[in-house]
Amino acid sequence: MMDLGGGWQLDLWPRYVDNLPRLGVESYFDLDARISRRPNDTVEFAIVGQSLLDSRRKEFVPEFLSLSPT
């Protein structure tokens, strides 16, 4: 979390998930980011990006219900 001054903020969430062989999920790195501007105390505008490094990977396997990827 970084305060850039002038009401601007930048937040970065890097993460690493280790290999989950039982679920068939390979290890991966990923990044979420958020940049926002607060012109006053009651209003904030933000742009958020999630899974910026790879949005098409297996993250989990349902154990109870049979689901199809969409």
ABEGO torsion letter per residue (X at the ends): XBBAEGGBBBBBBBBBBBBBAAAGBBBBBBBBBBBBBBABAABBBBBBBBGAABABBBABBBAABBBBBX
